[in-house]
């Protein structure tokens, strides 16, 4: 099926299209128009005009719009899940979960929008002030550019579109080239809704040329991007004076304390390391284990990992499916082979079949190994032995990334220390750092980005404060 360009509510095709091949079996699963920088500029112009009307629309109408999309998506749940699996190879069980989470993200965005408000200000609270009627309100920024990744091609789009549109903005979406049909089907739900603000959503496809035209334009007031650090740096350099919200990935880590429930920790760590084939920004990549329980935990983690079903993403029981492309699978194999040459011990048998890379549990990993320093974005997890929690904190923080960290412990002291000392945007206690609830604020520090997602917090990103004083 062909995805189409949305210039506002108007669909257009192009003679030249990009084909999307299934990561699992190589068949063509979708096509998308090849867009140009001129297409991007056209979409922005339409959004600029649409934003004027969107701002004047009632909050009630905008909320009904988002809730109507949620209702329509629920009716098309299985088709959307299948499209996700077709395009990015996500196991179907997890594609269904992504659709369910997307419905929640839409609903939460409408609910939080109804409670978004300003405040009154006591201008006579200072000696230099005087009594007035003063307050501030939140207004839509105008035009938002949303650029989204392949690993959650539906829900991460919703995390940008729903808060931006319900706040009264117009949006130009550039979805990942790996899942154009998922984005097109989702955008269609917005555009065909009876509550839609006309032309408030446009969709264009492409890579660097289109992205650069969107980011460098003076029209958008917010650029919301989820993706890699190199692209994030380019966006920052091109954006100029506008809000830039970046979620740039991480190198998530956890600590297994000597008093932790090892069986529970091993089960959860296997889940966190290998869900979505490790292609998650908060995929568990580094596990620092207290020396007293190191070998026991390593064996338990390997046992749990071997239970995971690897194979066709269309089978309900499959946990690990294919990586997004052949390069990703080859890169994963190179990571592991390099670590083994440097002295790491493979607790499972690392191997690949086409684009499917079987989960690799690597023990005896040292700090200077590339496998633990960089974001691998593959089903690989590394175990590092430490003598104390203080040593673990130092090693966990010794990373350019800081998205989410966690700790498994029964020590209140170590829990408090983790919350205070972890250099990360999120801290999880007694579960994996891969744990994310769509209602929470989500984002990182250091190279993991700036800004926060989550409906309530994205609403703040997509609005501006206007201060009012009546004398």
N, C-alpha and C positions, 0 to 999 in steps of 0.2 A: 504494500500500500504506500502511496506517495504522501509525504508530508507536504504542506503548502505554506507559502508565506502568508502571514496576516499583516496587511497594512491597515491597521485598525480592524474594522469588521470586514474589509474586502480581502478575498483570497486571490492569490496569484500563483502561477506556476512559472517554471523556466524550462527552456529547451534542454539545458544542461543540468544534470542531476548527479548527486553523489549516491552511490549504493552503500547500504549498510549490510554487512555480512554477519550472520550469527556467529558468536564466539565459540559456540559448541559444535555445529556441524557445517559451517561455512556457506549455507544457503543465503540468498538475498532475502532479507526480512523487511526492508523498507528502503525508500529513496527520499532524498530531500533536495530542493532546489539549490543550486550554487549561487549564493548571493554575493553582491559586490559592496564596496564602500558606499556607492551611491544608493543602494537599497537601504543601507543602515541610516544614511542621512534622511532619506525619504520617510522612513519609519519614525525618526525623531521629530521631524516637522509635523507629522500627523499627531504624535503624542503631545507636542507643545500646544497645539490647538485643543486637543481633547482634554488636557489638564485643566483648562479654564472652565469647562462645563462640569468636569468631575468634582472640582472644588466646590461648586455650587449645589451639587446633588445632596440630598438629605442623608444623614447617617443611617436612618431606617432603611432606605432603599439600598444603600451599599451593603449593609449587613444582610439583607434579604438576598442580595446577589451572591454573596459568598456562601451563604447557607444553601441556596439553590444549587450551586456548583457541587457542594458536598452531597446533596441528595442525588443529583445526577450521577456523580461518581460512584456512589454506593450501588446504584442500579447497574453500573457497568464494571463492577469490581473484577470479575473474572477475565473479561476482555482486556482490561488495563494491566492486570497482573501478567497475563500471557504476553502482552506487548513488551513489558519490561524484560521478561525472561528471554524473549526473542532477540531483543536488541543488545542487552548487556550480559546475558548468560546467568543472571541471578537465579538461584534455585526457586522454583515456583512457590514453595511454602513461604519463603521470605519476600517474594514479590507481593504475595497476598497481604502479608503483614505491612509492607510499605504502603499499599493502597489504604489499608485501615488507618495507619498513622497519618496519612495525608488527609483523610476525612476528618480526623481529630484536629489536625493543624488548621484546616479551614474553619472548623467550628469554633476553635479557641480564638482565632483571629477576629471573628465576628463578635464573640462574647467580650473580649478585652477592648475592642473598639467602642463598645457601648459604655464602658466605664472610664475611657480616656478623658481627662479633663485638665483644666488649669487650676490655678490657686489665686486667692486674694492675697495682697501684700500690704502689710502695715507700714506705710511710708512715714509715719510719725514715730517709728520705733527708734530712730536715731536723733540726736540733738540737731543735726543739720537738716533733718527732714521736716515735713509738715503733713497734716492730715489731708488725705485725698481718697478718692475711690480708685484703687489700683489693683490690677490683676494681670495674669498672663493666660493666653490661650495657646493651644497647639493647632497649627495649620498644616495642610499637606505641603510637601516641598515643591511639587509640580511634576517633574518627570524623573522617573527612576529607571536606570538600566540594570537589568538582572542577568548575570552570566553564571551558568550552573554546570555541575560536573556529571560524570557518567555513573558514579557508584550508587547514588540515590536519585535517579533521573525524574522521579515524580515528587517525592516529599520535599526534597530540597528546592524544587521549583515552587512548591506551595509555600514554603517558608519565606519566600521573597514576594511572590505575587499576591497572596492573600492579605498580608498586613499592608502592603503598598497600596493596593486597590481599595481596600476598605477604609483606608485613611483619606481617600479622595485624590489620589495621584493617578497619573497615566504611566504605563510601564512599557518599555521595549525589552523583550526577552530574547536573549541569544542562548539557546540550550546547547548542551554538549553535542558534538557531531556524532557521537556514538549512539544517541537515542533521540533522533529527531521526531519519530512517529509518536513516541510517548508524550513529548512536549506538545506536539500538534493536537493530539486527541484531547489532552488536558486543556489546552488553550481554547479548543472548540467549545468545551463546556462553559467557559466564561463568556465567550462571544455570542453563543446562541441562547443564553439565558434571557428571559423576558425582563429581568431587572438590570441588565448590563448597561453601564455607561458607555455610550457609543464611542467607538474608536479608542477607548482607554487602554486597550491592550494590543500590542503589535508583536509579531514573532518573525525574526530573521535568523538565518543559519549561516555558519561559516567559522573560520578560524581567525588568524591574526589580522587580516585586512579589515574584516567586518568589526572585530572587537576593537581595534584601534580607532576606527571611525566613530564608534559609539562612545568610547571612553574619553577621547580627546575633544569631543564636541562641547560647546558652551551651553547646550540645551539642557542636558540632565543635571539635576542638583545632587543626586546620590548615585554612586556606582556600588552595587552589591555583588560581590564576587566570591565564589567558592571554588578553590582549585589549588594549583601548585604555587610554591614560593617564587620561582622564576617569573611566572606570568603575573603574580601579585606585584612584584617589583616593577615590571613594565607598566602595569596599570597605575601604580603610584607615581611613576615618572611622567606619565602622559595625562593624568586626570586634570591637573590644574586646580583651581580653587573650587572645590566641591567636596561633599562628604564622600568618603571612601570606606566601605565596610568590607573587610577581608577575612575569610576563614581559609587558612592556607595549610591545613594539615598538621601532623604532629608525629611524635615518636613516643607513643603512650607507654607508660611503665607502671608496674606495681611492685609492692614489697610483700613478701611472705614471711611473717614473723614466726619465731620459734613456737609460740603458743597458738598459732592459727589452726583452724580446722582444715587439715590438709586435703581430705577427701572433697570437701565442699570447694575449697580453693582450686583444686586441680580441675574439677568439673567446670567451674565458671571460667577458669583461665583458658581451657580448651575452647569454650564457646567464644570468648572474647578475642582470642587470637585468630580464629579461623572462620568466623561468620563472614559471609560475602567474600569468601576466598581471601580474607585479609585485606580487602580493598575498602577500608574504612579509615577515615582520618583519625579516629580514636581506637583503631585496631590495636590490641595488646601486642606489643613488639618486644618489650624488655621486661623480664621478671627477675627481680633481685631477691634472692632467697637466703635466709639466715643459715649459716654453716651447719648448725645443729640439725636441721631438717632438710638440707639441700638434696641429698641423694634420694631420700624417701619421697620428697615432693617431685623430683625429676621423674622417678619411676611411675608415680601416680599420674602425672600429666601425660606421659607417653601412653599409658594404658587408656586414659580417657580419649586421647587423640585418635588412637587406633579404632575406637568405636564409631567414629564419625563416618557416615556414608559419603563416598566420593563418586561422582559420575554425572549422569544426565541431569540437567537442571529441570527437566520436565517431570521427574519422578518426585512424588510428595516427600519421600524419606531422605532425599539428597540434602546434605548439609554443605558440601563443598563442590562447586561447579567449576567452569572454566574461568581463567583470567580473561581480561578484556581483549587481549590480542597476543599474537605470537611473541612479540618483543617482551611483553611483561612476563611470559612464562620462561623465556630464555634468560631474562635478567634474574628471575628468582633462582634458577638453577645455578647461575654464576655466583650469586650471593652465597649460596650454601657451599658450593665447591671451594670457593675462596676461603670461607670460614674453616672448613675441614682441613685445608692445607695449612692454616695458621694454628691448628691445634684444637678446634672445636670438636665435640663429640655428637654425632647424630643419634638421637634417641628413637627416631623413627627412620624409615627408609625413604629419603628424599628422591623423588623421581617425577618425571612429567610424561604425560600422554597427550601429545598435541598441545592444546592450550590449558589442559588440566594439570595443575601442579599439586601433588599430594602433600598434605600438611607436614611441615618439618619442625620438629622440636630439637633445638640445638643447645646442648649443655657445654659447660666449661668455656663459655664465651668470655673474652677479655675486652676491656674498655677500648682498646685501639683497633678492634676489628670493625671493618666497614659495616658489617651486618647489624651492629648495634648502634652505630653512630648516625646512620642515615635512615630516612623513611623508606622501608622496603615495599610497602603496599602490595603484599603478597602473603600467602599462608605460611609464614615463617615466624617463629617465636624463639627468643634467645634467653637462656638462663645464666645468671651471673651469681656466683657465691659471694656473700658478704659476711663479715664478722659481727656487724651491729647495724641498728637502724640508722645511726648517724652516718655510717659509711654509705648506706643505701641512699639516704637523702642527698648526699654530695654527688653520687654517681647519677642519680635520677635527674638532678638539676643541671648536671653538666651536659646540657644539650641545647642547641639553638632553638628547639621547639618547646612549647609549653601549653599544650591543649588540655589534656586531662591525665591525672595520675590517680592511683588508688593504693590502698593498703589492706591486707588481711591480718587482723590482730584481735586479741582480747584485752589489750592493754589500753586503758583510758589515757595514760600518759603519752603513749605513742600515737594514739588517735589525735590528741590535741596538737602534738608536735607536727604531724602530717598536715593538718589543716593550716597551721601557721607557717611551716617552712617549705612546703611544696611550691615550686614556681610554676604554677599552671592556672589556667582559667577555671578548671573544675577539679574538685577532689571528691573521691568516692571512698567510703569506708566499708570494708567487708563485702566488696563486690569488685567487678572489673572496671577499669577506666573506660571501657567501651560502652558502659551504661549511659544512655541519654534518654531523657524524657522530653518530649516536644514542648511541654509547658515551661520548662526551665530556661534560664539564660544560658546561652551556649556560645563559646568563643574562647580564644586563647591569648597568651602573652608571648613576647619575643617574636620569633618568626612564624608563630602560629596565627598571627593576624591581629586585627584591631576591630572593635565593635562587637556587638552581641546579636545573636539570633534568638528565636523563641518569640511567639506572637506578640506578647506584651512589650518585649524589648525591641523587636523590630519596628513596632509602631512608633517608638521613640526615635529610631533611626530615620524613619520615613516621614517625620514631621519636624516642623521648626517652631520655636517659641516666639510668639509675638507679645510684647509687653504693652500694656495699656494703662494710662494714667488719666483720670478725669478730675480736674481741679475745681 
